[in-house]
Amino acid sequence: MNASSAPEGDLLGRRRKLLGPAYRLLYEEPVHPVRGAGVWLYDADGRAFLDAYNNVPSVGHCHPRVVAALAEQAARLNTHTRYLHETVLDYAEALLATFPDEIGHVMLTCTGSEANDLAVRAARVFTGGTGFVVTRFAYHGVTAAVAEMSPSLGAGVGLGAHVRTVAAPATFRQTPADAAARFEAEVRAAIADMRTHGIRPAALLFDTVFASDGVFPATGIVDGGVAAMREAGGLYIADEVQAGLARTGSHMWGFERHGIVPDIITLGKPMGDGHPIAGMAAKPAVLAEFGEKTRYFNTFGGNPVSAAVGLAVLDVVRDEGLMANAARVGAYLADGLHALRQRHASLGDIRAAGLYIGLEIVEDDGSLRPSAARTARLVNDLRRRGVLVGISGMHANVVKVRPPLPFSRRMRISSSSVSTPASADDRSHRDADFHRRLP
Ligand code: PMP
């Protein structure tokens, strides 16, 4: 039997047998999508799911321009960065044009983990230090080095001896000013502790919307922490894997919202609309010694097909005005959620930056205690109704809403599924039309 039409039970059994015990599925009732278009996923029975979760298909599932760019380049040539090729340079140029002038180089990888791993190596060489400060429930990837900087992986994955954690500047239960002051104080304490243990600081590394810590996109909360690390001779590495590429609506990159140019920027998930493209951008001075001492070759990173895809994604973001769309639709969604909050005491807090939204779910007894159980129920109920969202945060009580960027205002929800709207000017509907035109 074809895997895509196999009953779910079969797939579950095969997954476990073949892939082993380390994988996890989303939702009590797993979703089995077989096709995607725009902001919609379709399962084997043709049921439509509104995708309000996936930021990887940034410009919409199977965007026809991206698919065409991929197919065209794949049909012509795919090699690597040890040969000359225009497209990788065109992509690097286009990407660098989105950053402040101080950021002069970009190095390409396949995953966000590799990008962070490379950033760690570059920061070590530039500073001569080995100490890294990350947030208490951070996630930065799967390599041995960055898994040791990803406390959200749980106690089973120990933190490195050179890693210190600080509370993310959480803006719920404390004012933004208190969050900022505490963040700075904790970074300073972490640096002092490193020194006590003979560790020289290399960098402060954080996700610019603190997604896995529970989504904290407020601004004015990181300055003191970054300044403390820089005073100690360390770098600021901005992880843009979550916040990057127009999602926050006001800026192309999350770090821009904080008004501080990082020394290193790491990129990933949304760059390739589903294709594995990621990278690291940096100030040239940061890479000078690293480049002299070591060569860099990532077999698949920056290959011509990936570069063509990356370019197509940037073109679509620009041509379809997806940053403005993220601002407009994100604000509309956040307004609706704020109205709901008036009626539901369990909606403790709504934190939004464009189409990155976190809903903090609490007990409805006025205590503001985190409620993982309510959060799980809400997310699984939404899935049953055909809307996909996720969960984040140390207490597993933040609903993470992070849809593909062409999300739009009009979505019709029926009791059994969500269907695409009829309006001709609706972006997600247009994507579905495009999709039908593909072979
Ligand atoms: N950094 C952050 C903030 C992430 O969210 C992720 C992935 N969830 C990564 C890095 C790692 O990226 P990848 O899975 O592509 O290796």
Boltz pocket constraint, residues with backbone or C-beta under 6 A from the ligand:
constraints:
  - pocket:
      binder: B
      contacts: [[A, 110], [A, 111], [A, 112], [A, 113], [A, 114], [A, 116], [A, 139], [A, 140], [A, 141], [A, 142], [A, 207], [A, 239], [A, 241], [A, 242], [A, 268], [A, 269], [A, 278]]
      max_distance: 6.0
